[in-house]
């Protein structure tokens, strides 16, 4: 079956998959926050049957992501800019009326 010492070493180490409650303890945040992060896609869970688990590597990836500074917003391209309007004149017209010349 294999080396019993090797099996003992693997089983006595840190678990590979954590429950959301265990992950919350590791990150020192609330269980509800873990579920919110999973729903937002910031933490990717593994589903085994009906069970939801978080890989330890995923928690490390998330913490590393928090450490990196956010990227600056992309520079806006110059050129023709679209203008938005708050004119709602045509919003409720049942019969379309042409716009007046400006």
C-alpha positions as YAML, in Angstrom:
chain: A
units: angstrom
residues:
- id: 1
  name: UNK
  ca: [0.00, 0.00, 0.00]
- id: 2
  name: UNK
  ca: [2.93, 2.34, 0.48]
- id: 3
  name: UNK
  ca: [5.20, 3.74, 3.13]
- id: 4
  name: UNK
  ca: [3.16, 4.27, 6.35]
- id: 5
  name: UNK
  ca: [5.50, 7.10, 7.42]
- id: 6
  name: UNK
  ca: [4.84, 8.97, 4.16]
- id: 7
  name: UNK
  ca: [1.09, 8.57, 4.61]
- id: 8
  name: UNK
  ca: [1.37, 9.84, 8.21]
- id: 9
  name: UNK
  ca: [3.37, 12.89, 7.04]
- id: 10
  name: UNK
  ca: [0.78, 13.75, 4.40]
- id: 11
  name: UNK
  ca: [-2.16, 13.40, 6.76]
- id: 12
  name: UNK
  ca: [-0.53, 15.29, 9.63]
- id: 13
  name: UNK
  ca: [0.31, 18.33, 7.45]
- id: 14
  name: UNK
  ca: [-1.97, 21.21, 6.64]
- id: 15
  name: UNK
  ca: [-5.18, 20.12, 4.95]
- id: 16
  name: UNK
  ca: [-5.33, 20.71, 1.22]
- id: 17
  name: UNK
  ca: [-9.01, 21.75, 1.23]
- id: 18
  name: UNK
  ca: [-10.72, 23.86, 3.89]
- id: 19
  name: UNK
  ca: [-14.36, 24.40, 4.74]
- id: 20
  name: UNK
  ca: [-15.54, 28.02, 4.49]
- id: 21
  name: UNK
  ca: [-15.51, 28.15, 8.30]
- id: 22
  name: UNK
  ca: [-11.89, 26.91, 8.44]
- id: 23
  name: UNK
  ca: [-10.90, 29.36, 5.69]
- id: 24
  name: UNK
  ca: [-12.47, 32.19, 7.69]
- id: 25
  name: UNK
  ca: [-10.39, 31.20, 10.70]
- id: 26
  name: UNK
  ca: [-7.20, 31.05, 8.63]
- id: 27
  name: UNK
  ca: [-7.83, 34.52, 7.13]
- id: 28
  name: UNK
  ca: [-9.22, 35.83, 10.44]
- id: 29
  name: UNK
  ca: [-12.39, 37.14, 8.85]
- id: 30
  name: UNK
  ca: [-16.04, 36.22, 9.24]
- id: 31
  name: UNK
  ca: [-17.71, 33.24, 7.63]
- id: 32
  name: UNK
  ca: [-20.20, 35.56, 5.92]
- id: 33
  name: UNK
  ca: [-17.32, 37.48, 4.36]
- id: 34
  name: UNK
  ca: [-15.93, 34.22, 2.94]
- id: 35
  name: UNK
  ca: [-19.28, 33.46, 1.30]
- id: 36
  name: UNK
  ca: [-19.48, 37.04, -0.05]
- id: 37
  name: UNK
  ca: [-15.98, 36.73, -1.54]
- id: 38
  name: UNK
  ca: [-16.95, 33.42, -3.15]
- id: 39
  name: UNK
  ca: [-20.12, 34.95, -4.60]
- id: 40
  name: UNK
  ca: [-18.16, 37.93, -5.96]
- id: 41
  name: UNK
  ca: [-15.70, 35.53, -7.62]
- id: 42
  name: UNK
  ca: [-12.73, 36.72, -5.58]
- id: 43
  name: UNK
  ca: [-12.36, 33.28, -3.97]
- id: 44
  name: UNK
  ca: [-12.82, 30.24, -6.19]
- id: 45
  name: UNK
  ca: [-14.26, 27.28, -4.34]
- id: 46
  name: UNK
  ca: [-14.10, 23.59, -5.22]
- id: 47
  name: UNK
  ca: [-17.35, 21.65, -5.09]
- id: 48
  name: UNK
  ca: [-17.29, 17.96, -4.27]
- id: 49
  name: UNK
  ca: [-20.84, 16.72, -4.37]
- id: 50
  name: UNK
  ca: [-22.78, 19.15, -2.20]
- id: 51
  name: UNK
  ca: [-19.70, 20.13, -0.21]
- id: 52
  name: UNK
  ca: [-17.94, 23.44, -0.79]
- id: 53
  name: UNK
  ca: [-14.21, 23.62, -0.04]
- id: 54
  name: UNK
  ca: [-11.51, 26.22, -0.54]
- id: 55
  name: UNK
  ca: [-8.02, 25.10, -1.53]
- id: 56
  name: UNK
  ca: [-5.27, 26.47, 0.69]
- id: 57
  name: UNK
  ca: [-3.49, 27.68, -2.48]
- id: 58
  name: UNK
  ca: [-6.59, 29.73, -3.34]
- id: 59
  name: UNK
  ca: [-6.41, 31.53, 0.00]
- id: 60
  name: UNK
  ca: [-2.73, 32.26, -0.62]
- id: 61
  name: UNK
  ca: [-3.55, 33.56, -4.12]
- id: 62
  name: UNK
  ca: [-6.21, 35.85, -2.69]
- id: 63
  name: UNK
  ca: [-3.84, 37.26, -0.04]
- id: 64
  name: UNK
  ca: [-1.14, 37.81, -2.69]
- id: 65
  name: UNK
  ca: [-3.74, 39.64, -4.80]
- id: 66
  name: UNK
  ca: [-4.50, 41.91, -1.83]
- id: 67
  name: UNK
  ca: [-0.79, 42.74, -1.46]
- id: 68
  name: UNK
  ca: [-0.27, 43.91, -5.03]
- id: 69
  name: UNK
  ca: [-1.04, 47.58, -5.62]
- id: 70
  name: UNK
  ca: [-3.98, 48.29, -7.90]
- id: 71
  name: UNK
  ca: [-3.19, 49.15, -11.50]
- id: 72
  name: UNK
  ca: [-3.69, 52.77, -12.53]
- id: 73
  name: UNK
  ca: [-6.79, 53.40, -14.63]
- id: 74
  name: UNK
  ca: [-6.15, 53.21, -18.37]
- id: 75
  name: UNK
  ca: [-5.54, 56.50, -20.14]
- id: 76
  name: UNK
  ca: [-8.56, 57.71, -22.01]
- id: 77
  name: UNK
  ca: [-8.16, 57.88, -25.75]
- id: 78
  name: UNK
  ca: [-8.37, 61.35, -27.17]
- id: 79
  name: UNK
  ca: [-10.60, 62.04, -30.06]
- id: 80
  name: UNK
  ca: [-14.32, 62.19, -30.48]
- id: 81
  name: UNK
  ca: [-16.03, 61.83, -27.14]
- id: 82
  name: UNK
  ca: [-19.62, 60.78, -26.77]
- id: 83
  name: UNK
  ca: [-21.71, 63.22, -24.90]
- id: 84
  name: UNK
  ca: [-24.45, 62.06, -22.64]
- id: 85
  name: UNK
  ca: [-27.65, 63.92, -22.17]
- id: 86
  name: UNK
  ca: [-30.30, 64.04, -19.56]
- id: 87
  name: UNK
  ca: [-32.96, 64.95, -22.11]
- id: 88
  name: UNK
  ca: [-35.81, 62.52, -21.54]
- id: 89
  name: UNK
  ca: [-38.21, 64.18, -23.96]
- id: 90
  name: UNK
  ca: [-38.54, 61.11, -26.18]
- id: 91
  name: UNK
  ca: [-38.63, 58.67, -23.32]
- id: 92
  name: UNK
  ca: [-42.40, 58.64, -22.93]
- id: 93
  name: UNK
  ca: [-43.47, 59.70, -26.43]
- id: 94
  name: UNK
  ca: [-45.89, 57.22, -27.90]
- id: 95
  name: UNK
  ca: [-45.43, 58.82, -31.30]
- id: 96
  name: UNK
  ca: [-41.86, 59.59, -32.22]
- id: 97
  name: UNK
  ca: [-41.31, 63.27, -32.84]
- id: 98
  name: UNK
  ca: [-38.16, 64.44, -34.62]
- id: 99
  name: UNK
  ca: [-35.63, 66.33, -32.57]
- id: 100
  name: UNK
  ca: [-35.49, 70.06, -32.95]
- id: 101
  name: UNK
  ca: [-32.43, 71.54, -34.61]
- id: 102
  name: UNK
  ca: [-29.97, 73.00, -32.13]
...
